[in-house]
Amino acid sequence: MGAILWPTSPQNLSVGNRLVTSGALAAWRSGNLIVLVRHEERCDRSNNPCLGPADGLTRPGSVSAAAVGSAFQTLGMSHSDVLSSPTTRTVQTSRFMFGEAHVLPDRLTLCGTALVHELPAHKIAGRNLLLVTHSECIGELERVLGYPHADGAEYGSSLFVQVRANGKLKVLGVLNSQDWATALGHL
């Protein structure tokens, strides 16, 4: 009963038609979303072949990143801006997903307890903001926005957050990298 009244994690947007019923698709189309995307699989925490430095991605991580990028392309990227944490794995993820990486000056620029106030300041009205970041940054935002016991963000997962008219942020849900095809199949 408690999980129904106080959900532990944001809803999975691949279930049923939640990409639509949550308002995420409408918010995306109006350029009113902030999406935090966790980097893909880290080389230094995997036995999979690496693409380069130990702090970068694995080869399977690069394939998964490209697939998530294709899913975002299906939604449409013409009214979206992409920012990336400066670590090797986030920059590589951003490049495989979106073909580019607009790198923030330091890892903590958009991470930490002030994230709820900093994110809207980086978002341009009428344009979605995608931030390729780290699980701890996503977890901090989830805690601040009412999910203190959320499951940790999976590699390549995307947290969809709407900017409401009053400037407050509202979590709409999460899509894990392997669930995009299911979510898009409901459209």
C-alpha positions in Angstrom: 0.0 0.0 0.0 2.8 2.4 0.9 4.4 2.0 -2.6 1.2 3.1 -4.2 0.9 6.2 -2.1 4.7 6.9 -2.1 6.2 5.4 -5.2 9.8 4.4 -4.8 10.9 5.1 -8.4 9.5 7.2 -11.2 7.1 5.3 -13.5 8.5 3.3 -16.4 7.4 5.2 -19.6 7.6 2.0 -21.7 4.7 0.4 -19.9 1.4 0.7 -21.8 1.1 4.0 -23.4 2.7 6.0 -20.6 4.9 8.0 -22.9 1.7 9.6 -24.0 -0.5 9.4 -20.8 2.3 10.8 -18.6 2.4 13.9 -20.7 6.0 13.3 -21.7 5.4 13.1 -25.4 3.3 16.4 -25.4 5.9 18.1 -23.3 8.7 16.9 -25.6 6.9 18.2 -28.7 6.4 21.6 -27.0 10.0 21.8 -25.9 9.2 21.7 -22.3 11.3 18.8 -21.0 14.6 18.3 -19.3 15.9 14.8 -19.8 18.8 13.5 -17.7 20.5 10.6 -19.6 23.0 8.4 -17.7 26.1 7.6 -19.6 26.4 4.1 -21.1 28.5 1.2 -19.8 31.8 2.2 -18.2 34.9 0.4 -19.4 36.6 0.4 -15.9 33.6 -1.5 -14.4 33.1 -4.1 -17.2 34.9 -7.0 -18.8 33.6 -5.9 -22.2 36.1 -4.5 -24.8 36.9 -0.9 -24.3 36.8 1.9 -26.9 39.8 3.7 -25.4 40.7 5.0 -22.0 39.6 3.1 -18.9 37.2 6.0 -17.9 35.4 5.7 -21.2 32.8 3.4 -22.7 32.8 -0.2 -23.7 32.0 -1.2 -27.3 28.5 -2.6 -26.3 28.0 0.8 -24.5 28.6 2.6 -27.7 26.1 0.5 -29.6 23.5 1.0 -26.9 24.2 4.8 -26.9 23.7 4.9 -30.7 20.3 3.0 -30.3 19.1 5.5 -27.6 20.2 8.4 -29.9 18.1 6.9 -32.7 15.1 6.7 -30.4 15.5 10.4 -29.5 15.8 11.1 -33.2 12.4 9.4 -33.7 10.9 11.8 -31.1 12.6 14.7 -33.0 15.7 16.6 -32.0 15.1 19.9 -33.9 14.1 21.7 -30.7 16.5 20.2 -28.3 19.9 21.2 -26.8 22.4 18.6 -25.5 24.9 19.2 -22.7 27.4 16.8 -21.3 29.4 16.3 -18.2 33.1 16.5 -19.1 34.1 13.0 -18.1 35.2 10.7 -21.0 32.3 8.3 -20.6 29.6 11.1 -20.8 31.3 12.9 -23.7 31.5 9.6 -25.6 27.9 8.7 -24.8 26.8 12.1 -26.0 28.7 11.8 -29.3 27.3 8.3 -29.9 23.8 9.3 -29.1 23.6 12.8 -30.6 26.7 13.1 -32.8 28.0 16.0 -30.6 29.0 16.9 -27.1 28.6 20.4 -25.7 30.7 19.9 -22.7 30.1 21.6 -19.4 33.2 23.2 -17.7 33.2 20.7 -14.8 31.4 17.6 -13.6 29.7 19.4 -10.8 28.2 22.2 -12.9 24.9 20.5 -13.1 25.0 18.0 -10.2 24.4 18.3 -6.5 21.6 19.4 -4.3 21.1 22.7 -6.2 20.4 20.8 -9.4 16.6 21.5 -9.2 17.4 25.2 -9.5 20.3 25.0 -11.9 18.6 22.9 -14.6 15.8 25.3 -15.4 18.4 28.1 -15.7 20.2 26.2 -18.5 17.0 25.4 -20.4 15.8 27.7 -23.2 12.1 28.3 -23.4 10.5 26.1 -26.1 13.5 23.8 -26.3 14.2 20.5 -24.6 17.3 20.2 -22.6 19.1 16.9 -22.5 21.9 16.4 -20.0 24.2 13.4 -20.4 25.3 12.9 -16.8 26.0 10.4 -14.0 23.8 8.1 -11.8 24.5 10.1 -8.7 23.3 13.4 -10.3 20.1 11.7 -11.5 19.6 10.2 -8.1 20.0 13.6 -6.4 17.4 15.1 -8.6 15.0 12.2 -8.0 15.5 12.6 -4.2 14.8 16.3 -4.3 11.7 15.8 -6.5 10.0 13.2 -4.3 11.7 9.9 -5.0 14.2 9.4 -2.1 14.3 5.6 -2.6 14.4 5.4 -6.4 16.2 2.6 -8.0 19.7 3.6 -9.3 19.7 4.9 -12.8 20.7 2.2 -15.3 23.3 2.7 -18.0 21.7 4.8 -20.7 18.5 5.4 -18.8 16.6 8.7 -19.4 14.7 10.6 -16.6 12.0 12.8 -18.1 11.3 15.9 -16.1 8.7 18.6 -17.1 9.2 22.3 -16.4 5.8 23.4 -15.1 4.4 26.9 -15.7 5.4 28.0 -12.2 9.0 27.0 -12.9 8.8 23.9 -10.7 10.1 20.5 -11.9 7.9 17.4 -12.1 9.2 13.9 -12.8 7.2 12.3 -15.6 9.0 9.0 -15.7 12.0 7.0 -16.8 13.0 5.0 -19.9 15.7 2.5 -19.7 17.8 2.0 -22.9 16.4 -1.4 -23.6 12.8 -0.2 -23.3 12.8 2.5 -26.0 11.5 0.2 -28.8 8.5 -0.8 -26.6 7.7 2.8 -25.7 7.9 4.0 -29.3 5.8 1.0 -30.4 2.9 2.4 -28.4 2.8 5.7 -30.4 
